Amino acid sequence: MVNGDTSAPARSAAESERPAASPRQRWLVLATVSGGLLLCGIDLTVLHVAVPSMSLDLRPSTAQSLWIVDVYSLALAALLVTCGTLGDRIGRRRMVLGGLFAFGLASAACAFSTSPAQLIAGRAALGVAAAMIMASTVAIIRVVFTDDHERARAIGVWTSAHSVGATIGPLLGGLVAERWGWNAVFLVNVPVIVVLLVVGAHVVPESRNPVPRRWDLVGVVLSVTGLAGVVYALKQAGEHASVHTGILVAGLGGAVLMYAFVRRQLRIPEPLLDFSLFGERRFTTATLCVLCCFGSYVALLFFLTQWLQLVGGYSPLRAGLALTPLAAANAVGAVTAPRLANRWGTRWALTAALSLFAVAYAAIAAFGDTAHYGPLLPSLLVAGYGAGIVMTLGADSIMSAARPERSGEAAAIQETSFELGAGLGIAVLGTVLTMVYRTGLPSVPGLGPDERAAVGESFSAAEDVTTHLPAPTAEAVLSAARRAYDHGFTTVAVIAAAGLAATAATAAALLRPRGAR
């Protein structure tokens, strides 16, 4: 994990005086940190199926809806390494328990939000809290589990917790949202957090890095503000279907800040992220594979739930159940990935899996029909299976491409690439869908200028407008909005398929072994 790079001599010196934990305490510690990680994974996807009902209640703009969904993963990606460094300094137990407490408070704040701005702020706070939880958990496991065999098993459980959470998120969200409303998808976190805090306060030992890394506050500010500027510009361009001076200034300013962040990390002796690792061709390619694949996978989870509910009329629960084969196939892909790599080699297994994912996306674009789930099912199974292989082998390739003494820095970039991919996937593809919806919405007779503008904002706004229209006009508005959204979803699927195909070609060309021509 991001803070697991303490040198072995330093760790030994710091931990030799600590009494060994009992077996019961060790597994309670693992249950606590894995439970926190499970919640972090659930909150990555649990809101997806609840967005339509949330939109009817809070009336967010299209850009605000995207912020509500992806600000969580963007905040998590931006602060993951920083929280790891701080945990090494102030104490990892304190960081994890503080993160759990903040996660519970932020969940309650999200549940009782009465405006889009409040919900965006609450989701951002959830991302910060998740970064606090995730950043120090693996270091705690390494402190508590001193036996190599036990530690390997514990890290295996810990690794699967986040992916299991993200997998069950849409189904859990559908179950909860349909019965108790969208607010409840956040409230379910609170009792779990209370239990984890009570248990964690009694069993998780305190540990610190005796030689902590320097905390680069300037780098944190540059990365967070730069990323926010670029994403803000993307979403504003999509919402207005145009680019004006303010959007250009925000986008270029964010890009300049990100460039300054990278330059600074290459110069300082103890960087937050060691960008010099990208000088290794295979490391860069593997990171690109993870970023593109996980971004496309999380975007597929999100946009499918919206498409099935808005265009197909699915309930939240039915939409969550419809994604279950995708998630199950993803788990199968992750399990079988090592066997495929042993047979064909990582290079060709990754290339084939990315190609499968691209073909599945293209099939969804060509043949997807919300009225007929059966023809959609094979594409979902292929997409999930291919994505599971890429996530597993891509993460392993990132670590194996780096020298052993730099595994800590490589792990930091690996974790960040997953979370950043999740946020950027929804941000970029969501911007495309918004632009296609706004520009492709057909004109409906009988609407005034204000009503026409509202219908063009988003699908939920179009539904709101229809509540005070005559029945024929209302049906015409909804039909036009469905066609525009369906066209936007198809466009997004085509772009994602093209991006995955290009990534597959890149992997085939650049993931060759050292010395191969």
C-alpha positions in Angstrom: 0.0 0.0 0.0 1.0 3.6 -0.2 2.8 3.7 3.1 4.2 0.3 3.2 7.7 1.3 2.1 9.4 1.6 5.5 12.7 -0.1 5.3 13.0 -3.5 6.9 15.7 -2.5 9.4 13.8 0.5 10.6 10.6 -1.6 11.0 12.4 -4.3 12.9 14.0 -1.8 15.3 10.6 -0.1 15.8 8.6 -3.2 16.3 10.9 -5.6 18.2 9.9 -4.0 21.5 6.2 -4.4 20.8 4.6 -7.5 22.3 3.2 -9.9 19.7 -0.6 -9.7 19.3 -2.6 -12.8 20.2 -4.3 -14.7 17.3 -7.7 -13.4 18.3 -6.5 -9.8 18.3 -4.7 -10.2 14.9 -7.8 -11.4 13.2 -10.0 -8.8 14.8 -7.5 -6.2 13.6 -7.9 -7.6 10.1 -11.7 -7.6 10.3 -11.6 -4.0 11.4 -9.4 -2.7 8.6 -11.0 -4.9 6.0 -14.4 -3.8 7.1 -13.4 -0.2 6.6 -12.0 -1.0 3.2 -15.2 -2.8 2.3 -17.2 0.3 3.1 -14.8 2.4 1.0 -15.4 0.1 -2.0 -19.2 0.1 -1.5 -19.4 3.9 -1.5 -17.6 4.0 -4.8 -20.6 2.4 -6.6 -23.5 2.3 -4.1 -24.9 5.7 -5.3 -25.1 4.7 -9.0 -28.5 3.2 -8.9 -29.9 5.9 -6.6 -28.9 8.8 -8.8 -32.3 9.0 -10.7 -34.3 9.1 -7.4 -31.8 11.5 -5.9 -32.0 13.8 -9.0 -35.8 14.0 -8.7 -35.4 15.1 -5.1 -32.5 17.5 -5.2 -32.7 18.7 -8.9 -29.0 18.9 -9.6 -27.7 20.1 -12.9 -25.9 17.6 -15.1 -22.5 18.8 -14.0 -23.6 18.6 -10.3 -24.8 15.1 -10.8 -21.4 14.1 -12.1 -19.6 15.8 -9.2 -21.9 14.0 -6.7 -20.8 10.6 -8.2 -17.1 11.1 -8.9 -15.9 13.7 -6.4 -15.5 10.7 -3.9 -13.0 8.9 -6.0 -11.2 12.0 -7.1 -10.7 13.2 -3.5 -9.6 9.7 -2.5 -7.1 9.6 -5.4 -5.7 13.0 -4.6 -5.2 12.4 -0.9 -4.3 8.7 -0.6 -0.6 9.1 -0.6 -0.7 12.2 1.6 -2.7 10.4 4.2 -0.2 7.5 4.2 2.6 9.9 4.8 0.7 11.6 7.6 -0.2 8.3 9.2 3.5 7.4 9.3 4.0 10.6 11.3 1.0 10.9 13.7 0.3 7.2 14.1 -1.5 4.8 11.8 -4.1 3.7 14.4 -5.0 7.4 14.9 -5.3 7.9 11.2 -7.5 4.9 10.6 -9.8 5.5 13.6 -10.0 9.2 12.7 -10.9 8.2 9.1 -13.7 5.8 10.3 -15.1 8.6 12.5 -15.0 11.1 9.7 -16.6 8.5 7.3 -19.5 8.1 9.7 -20.1 11.8 10.0 -19.8 12.4 6.3 -22.2 9.6 5.6 -24.8 11.2 7.9 -24.2 14.6 6.2 -24.8 13.0 2.8 -28.0 11.3 3.9 -29.5 14.6 5.2 -28.4 16.8 2.4 -31.0 19.1 1.1 -29.2 20.6 -1.9 -26.7 19.4 -4.6 -23.9 21.6 -3.1 -24.3 19.9 0.3 -24.3 16.5 -1.2 -21.2 17.3 -3.2 -19.4 18.5 -0.1 -20.5 15.4 1.8 -19.2 13.1 -0.9 -15.9 15.0 -1.0 -15.6 14.5 2.8 -16.3 10.8 2.3 -13.4 10.6 -0.2 -11.1 12.3 2.3 -12.2 9.9 5.1 -11.8 6.9 2.7 -8.2 8.1 2.0 -7.5 8.2 5.7 -8.8 4.7 6.2 -7.1 3.1 3.1 -3.7 4.8 3.4 -2.6 3.1 6.7 -4.4 -0.3 6.7 -1.7 -2.4 5.0 1.0 -1.0 7.2 -1.1 -2.0 10.3 -1.4 -5.5 8.9 2.3 -5.7 8.4 2.9 -4.7 12.0 0.4 -7.1 13.5 1.0 -10.1 11.3 4.7 -11.0 11.8 4.5 -14.5 10.4 5.0 -14.5 6.6 2.4 -17.1 5.8 -0.3 -15.4 8.0 0.6 -12.0 6.6 0.1 -13.2 3.0 -3.3 -14.6 3.9 -4.2 -11.4 5.7 -3.2 -9.2 2.8 -5.2 -11.4 0.4 -8.3 -10.8 2.5 -7.5 -7.1 2.7 -6.9 -6.8 -1.1 -10.3 -8.4 -1.9 -12.3 -6.2 0.5 -12.4 -3.1 -1.6 -13.2 -4.9 -4.9 -16.0 -6.9 -3.2 -17.4 -3.7 -1.8 -17.4 -2.0 -5.3 -19.0 -5.2 -6.8 -21.9 -5.4 -4.3 -22.4 -1.6 -4.2 -25.0 -1.3 -7.0 -27.0 -4.3 -5.7 -27.0 -3.0 -2.2 -27.8 0.5 -3.4 -30.8 -0.9 -5.4 -32.1 -2.8 -2.4 -31.8 0.1 0.0 -32.9 2.9 -2.4 -36.1 1.1 -3.5 -37.2 0.3 0.0 -36.1 3.4 2.0 -35.0 6.0 -0.6 -31.7 7.3 -1.8 -30.7 8.9 1.6 -30.6 5.4 3.1 -27.6 4.3 0.9 -25.5 6.5 3.2 -27.2 5.8 6.5 -26.4 2.1 6.3 -22.8 3.1 6.8 -23.3 4.6 10.2 -24.1 1.5 12.4 -21.2 -0.4 10.7 -18.8 2.5 11.4 -19.9 2.5 15.1 -19.0 -1.2 15.4 -15.7 -0.8 13.6 -14.8 2.2 15.9 -15.6 0.3 19.1 -13.7 -2.8 18.0 -10.8 -0.9 16.4 -10.3 1.3 19.5 -9.7 -1.9 21.6 -7.6 -4.1 19.2 -5.7 -1.9 16.7 -2.2 -1.2 18.0 -0.5 2.2 17.4 2.5 2.3 15.1 4.6 4.9 13.4 7.5 5.1 10.9 10.6 5.8 13.0 12.0 7.7 10.0 8.9 9.3 8.4 8.9 10.7 5.0 8.7 14.4 4.5 5.2 15.7 4.0 5.1 17.9 0.9 2.2 20.3 1.6 3.0 22.4 -1.6 2.7 19.2 -3.7 -0.6 18.4 -2.1 -2.0 21.8 -2.9 -0.7 21.7 -6.5 -2.2 18.3 -7.2 -5.6 18.9 -5.6 -6.2 22.3 -7.2 -4.8 21.2 -10.5 -7.0 18.1 -10.8 -10.0 20.1 -9.6 -9.4 22.8 -12.3 -9.1 20.3 -15.1 -12.2 18.3 -14.1 -14.2 21.4 -13.5 -13.4 22.7 -17.0 -14.4 19.3 -18.5 -17.8 19.3 -16.8 -18.6 22.9 -17.5 -17.8 22.4 -21.2 -20.2 19.4 -21.2 -23.0 21.3 -19.4 -22.9 24.3 -21.7 -22.0 22.3 -24.8 -19.4 25.0 -25.6 -16.1 26.4 -24.4 -15.9 30.0 -23.1 -13.1 32.0 -21.6 -13.8 30.9 -18.0 -13.6 27.2 -18.9 -10.4 27.7 -20.9 -8.8 29.6 -17.9 -9.9 26.9 -15.5 -8.7 24.0 -17.7 -5.3 25.6 -18.6 -4.7 26.8 -15.1 -5.4 23.2 -13.8 -3.1 21.7 -16.4 -0.3 24.2 -15.5 -0.7 23.3 -11.8 -0.5 19.6 -12.6 2.6 20.2 -14.7 4.1 22.1 -11.8 3.2 19.2 -9.4 5.0 16.6 -11.7 8.1 18.9 -12.0 8.2 19.4 -8.3 7.9 15.6 -7.6 10.8 14.9 -9.9 13.0 17.5 -8.1 12.4 17.0 -4.4 14.3 14.1 -2.6 11.1 12.6 -1.0 8.2 13.0 -3.5 4.6 12.1 -2.8 4.6 10.1 -6.1 7.8 9.0 -7.7 7.3 9.9 -11.3 10.8 8.7 -12.2 9.3 5.2 -12.3 7.5 6.2 -15.5 10.9 6.1 -17.2 10.4 2.3 -17.3 8.3 1.5 -20.4 6.5 -1.5 -19.0 5.6 0.4 -15.8 4.1 3.2 -17.8 2.1 0.9 -20.0 0.8 -1.2 -17.2 -0.4 1.9 -15.3 -2.1 3.1 -18.5 -3.9 -0.3 -18.8 -5.1 -0.1 -15.2 -6.2 3.6 -15.5 -8.1 3.0 -18.7 -9.7 -0.3 -17.8 -10.9 0.6 -14.3 -12.1 3.9 -15.5 -14.1 2.2 -18.3 -15.4 -0.5 -15.9 -16.7 2.0 -13.2 -18.1 4.2 -16.0 -20.0 1.2 -17.4 -21.4 0.4 -13.9 -22.6 4.0 -13.6 -24.0 4.7 -17.1 -25.6 1.3 -17.4 -27.6 1.9 -14.2 -28.7 5.3 -15.5 -29.5 4.0 -19.0 -31.6 1.0 -17.7 -33.6 3.2 -15.3 -34.0 6.4 -17.4 -34.5 4.8 -20.8 -35.7 1.3 -19.9 -37.8 2.2 -16.8 -36.0 -0.3 -14.5 -36.5 0.1 -10.8 -33.3 0.7 -8.7 -33.4 -2.9 -7.5 -33.9 -4.4 -10.9 -31.1 -2.2 -12.3 -28.8 -3.4 -9.5 -29.7 -7.0 -10.2 -29.1 -6.5 -13.9 -25.5 -5.7 -13.1 -24.9 -8.8 -11.0 -23.6 -10.9 -14.0 -21.1 -8.2 -14.9 -19.7 -8.2 -11.3 -19.7 -12.0 -11.1 -17.8 -12.3 -14.4 -15.3 -9.6 -13.1 -14.6 -11.8 -10.1 -14.1 -14.9 -12.3 -11.7 -12.9 -14.5 -9.6 -11.9 -11.5 -9.3 -15.4 -10.2 -8.4 -17.0 -13.6 -6.0 -14.2 -14.7 -2.8 -15.7 -13.2 -3.5 -19.0 -15.0 -4.0 -17.2 -18.3 -0.8 -15.2 -17.8 1.2 -18.4 -17.1 -0.1 -20.0 -20.3 0.1 -17.0 -22.7 2.3 -14.5 -20.9 1.2 -11.3 -19.2 1.7 -9.3 -22.4 -0.7 -11.3 -24.6 -3.2 -12.0 -21.7 -3.5 -8.3 -21.1 -3.9 -7.5 -24.7 -6.5 -10.2 -25.2 -8.5 -9.1 -22.1 -8.5 -5.4 -23.2 -9.6 -6.5 -26.6 -12.5 -8.5 -25.1 -13.5 -5.5 -23.0 -13.5 -3.3 -26.1 -15.5 -5.8 -28.1 -18.1 -6.0 -25.3 -18.4 -2.2 -25.2 -18.9 -2.1 -29.0 -21.5 -4.9 -28.8 -23.4 -2.9 -26.1 -23.3 0.2 -28.4 -24.5 -1.8 -31.5 -27.1 -4.2 -30.0 -27.9 -2.9 -26.5 -31.7 -2.5 -26.0 -33.2 -1.8 -22.6 -36.4 -3.6 -23.7 -34.5 -6.9 -24.2 -32.0 -7.8 -21.4 -31.2 -11.3 -22.9 -29.1 -10.0 -25.8 -27.3 -7.6 -23.4 -26.2 -10.4 -21.0 -23.4 -11.9 -23.1 -21.8 -8.5 -23.5 -21.9 -7.9 -19.8 -20.3 -11.2 -19.1 -17.5 -10.6 -21.6 -16.9 -7.1 -20.3 -16.7 -8.2 -16.7 -14.4 -11.1 -17.4 -12.0 -9.0 -19.5 -12.0 -6.2 -17.0 -11.2 -8.6 -14.1 -8.2 -10.0 -16.0 -6.8 -6.6 -16.8 -7.2 -5.2 -13.2 -5.4 -8.2 -11.8 -2.6 -8.5 -14.3 -2.2 -4.8 -14.7 -1.7 -4.3 -11.0 0.8 -7.2 -10.9 2.6 -5.7 -13.9 3.0 -2.4 -12.2 4.7 -4.0 -9.2 6.9 -6.4 -11.2 8.1 -3.7 -13.6 9.6 -1.7 -10.6 12.7 -2.8 -8.8 12.1 -4.6 -5.5 13.6 -1.7 -3.5 11.1 0.7 -5.1 8.0 -1.4 -4.4 6.6 1.1 -2.0 6.6 3.9 -4.6 5.2 1.6 -7.2 2.3 0.5 -4.9 1.5 4.2 -4.3 1.1 4.8 -8.0 -0.8 1.5 -8.4 -3.4 2.5 -5.8 -3.7 6.0 -7.1 -4.2 4.8 -10.7 -7.2 2.8 -9.7 -9.0 5.6 -7.8 -8.0 8.2 -10.4 -9.3 6.0 -13.2 -12.6 5.6 -11.5 -13.0 9.4 -11.1 -11.8 10.4 -14.5 -13.7 7.7 -16.3 -17.0 9.1 -15.1 -15.9 12.7 -15.5 -14.7 12.4 -19.1 -17.3 10.0 -20.4 -20.0 11.8 -18.5 -19.1 15.0 -20.1 -19.4 13.4 -23.5 -22.8 12.0 -22.7 -24.0 15.4 -21.5 -22.8 17.2 -24.6 -24.5 14.6 -26.9 -27.7 14.8 -24.9 -27.9 18.6 -25.1 -27.0 18.8 -28.7 -29.0 15.8 -29.9 -32.3 16.6 -28.1 -35.0 16.9 -30.7 -37.3 19.9 -30.6 -40.7 19.3 -29.0 -43.7 21.5 -30.1 -45.7 23.2 -27.3 -42.8 24.2 -25.0 -41.9 27.7 -23.9 -38.3 29.0 -24.0 -37.8 28.3 -20.3 -39.2 24.8 -20.5 -37.1 24.0 -23.6 -34.0 25.2 -21.7 -34.9 23.1 -18.7 -35.5 19.9 -20.8 -32.0 20.4 -22.3 -30.3 20.5 -18.9 -30.8 16.8 -18.0 -33.2 13.9 -18.1 -34.3 14.5 -14.5 -35.1 18.2 -15.4 -37.1 17.0 -18.4 -39.1 14.7 -16.0 -39.7 17.7 -13.7 -41.0 19.8 -16.6 -43.5 17.1 -17.7 -45.4 17.3 -14.3 -47.2 20.4 -15.4 -47.6 19.7 -19.2 -50.6 18.2 -21.0 -50.3 14.4 -21.3 -49.5 14.3 -25.1 -46.8 17.0 -24.7 -45.4 15.4 -21.6 -45.1 12.0 -23.4 -43.4 13.7 -26.4 -40.9 15.4 -24.0 -40.0 12.1 -22.3 -39.7 10.3 -25.6 -37.3 12.9 -26.9 -35.3 12.9 -23.7 -35.0 9.1 -23.8 -33.9 9.1 -27.4 -31.3 11.8 -26.7 -30.0 9.9 -23.6 -29.9 6.6 -25.5 -27.9 8.3 -28.2 -25.5 9.7 -25.6 -25.0 6.3 -24.0 -24.3 4.7 -27.3 -21.7 7.4 -28.1 -20.0 6.9 -24.7 -19.9 3.1 -25.4 -18.3 3.6 -28.8 -15.7 6.0 -27.4 -14.9 3.7 -24.5 -14.5 0.8 -27.0 -12.1 2.8 -29.1 -10.1 3.8 -26.0 -9.8 0.2 -24.8 -8.8 -1.0 -28.3 -6.1 1.6 -28.5 -4.9 0.6 -25.0 -4.8 -3.1 -26.1 -2.7 -2.1 -29.1 -0.4 -0.2 -26.8 0.0 -3.1 -24.5 0.8 -5.5 -27.3 3.5 -3.1 -28.6 5.1 -2.0 -25.3 4.7 -4.8 -22.8 7.4 -6.9 -24.4 10.1 -8.2 -22.0 13.3 -6.3 -21.3 15.7 -6.8 -24.2 13.1 -8.0 -26.7 12.9 -6.2 -30.0 
